[in-house]
Amino acid sequence: MKYLFLTLLVVCQSAMGLPKHDPVPGGIALVPISTDSNVTFDGQLVMVTESEKGYVAVVGIPLSRSPGSFHLDTPEGKVHFNVEAKQYEEQRLTIENKRKVNPYAQDMERITRERAEMDAAFNTFRPVNRVQTGFDLPTEGIMSSSFGLRRILNNQPRNPHSGMDIAAPEGTPIYSPASGRIVASGDYFFNGNTVMVDHGQGLITMYCHMSSIEVEVGQTVEKRQLLGEVGKTGRVTGAHLHWSVSLNNARVNPDLFLNKEDP
C-alpha cells in the first residue's frame, strides 16, 4: 500500500502544487508520512505538507549525498526512502579576477564571517501553515549555467554549482518567486550583492551578483515583489543572476519548483 501511495503521489504532484519528485543528489524526495510535525532528516527539520492522500515530507537531498537507502525520523518511527544516482556534467570557467578564485589571506576573515551569516539563513526553519512552492522564474533571461555542474575554475576543481544561472542585462528586475521574509542581505566576497528570502518550513531562496538591492533584512515580501536588479558583482564572468533554492539546508535544483501551481 505504501508503494501504491507513492505512485499516486508522484502522478498527481503537479495538481497538488508540490515540487517535482526527483530523489537524486541535489534533488527532492516526496515521502508519504503519517504526521505533520517534528520530521527530520540528518537532524534537520524538513517541510511537511498535506496532500489528498495524507501528509508528505518534502525533503531536500544534498549534492554530496551518495545513492542508497536513507530514512526520516518521525514521532512514529523511521520512514525509509531511496536516493538514486545522478551524474552531473563538468563546466570549465576562466575568472579574470584571480583573487576571486584564490583569495588573499586578508580576505579570509571576511569570507568566514559571510559564510556564517549565509549558513545561519540556510538553517532557518520558520513554521508556517502554507508554503508557496509553485515558483515563477525570478528574472527574464537565458539559463546560462545549470544546477549541479562540476565546476573547474581557472583549471582548479571547485564545489558543484549549487544554483541556476540566468544571464540577463544589468538592471533587469529580479522578483521574489513566492512570499516570504528577508533573512540576509549584503555585499559578499564571492556572491556580490545578495538577498536571501525565507519562505517558511526550511525553504530558502538566494539571489546573487545583483547590481542593486531594493529590500531590507526583516522585511516581508509578496510573490512577484521586486528584490533588486541583475548585475555582475562578486565572482562572475558577466552579468547574470545566480539563483539558489535550499530545503532543510540542502541546495536543490530550482527547476524542480518551476511551472507548478501554488498548494
Phi, psi and omega in degrees: 000323180298319181290325176296318178301314182296320179298313178298323180298313182295320182298319186257015185297326180294320180295330181273354179079016179279156170298165179291136175285113181212080189281071178232167173304126185083007180249198184228135173252127173262110189244117176297133178222174184246014181218161181245013183210158175055044175258128183229155173226120184054037177082358179259133173298142180242157179293137174233132177229164181257131179248182179293340183253000181134198181277147180227130172272130179255101194252122173279133182252121182299149176300333181279354184288131176278155177298153178152191180261132181225176183215154168264147172261124179232165177301337180266359180125191183277141175237120187269150173208161183252147172248126183267162181283149173210133178253119178267152181284169180259146176227129177252129181231148175249119180258118183294321178278093186297339178294333179282348176260317178236086184301152175287162180303322182288349178277340192292326178298317178296315181298318180296317179296316181292322178298319178295322179295316179291321178299319179298320178293316180296333181274359180295134173227102183254114181296127174221155182283328186221122178250128176282119181242005174264102188262144162267157172301137184287345178207162177270134180169195181251128176292105190262344181207122187277162176294142171088354181302138177279108189277134171239109183255119182050044179068018179242124179298138177228178180299153177301154180292119189261021179202190177247130177262131178239110180283132181201156178298150175303138179094354177295132183296146175241127183243149176290130181283350180200164178291156180175200182223137180286121183250346177201150179196143178168180176258104185259152187305307182273318189272352183065206179295123192225145173230139176236132184242128175266115181264356179106150177054039175081009177265112184236137174241149183228141185232121189237163175070024184289150175275332178210154179238131185247012181228168181231154177301134182094346181285141173271136179235152177258165176301136181070018174278143182294128176259327183166204183227152178297141177213201178218046178271156181081209183272101185219164170250354180176176182293128177190166172256126167265119183243118178249145174236132183234135175235132183040046177062029173239124177287126185235166184292116180301332182300336181291344181261352187277152174061039175240159173274153177295147178292000000 
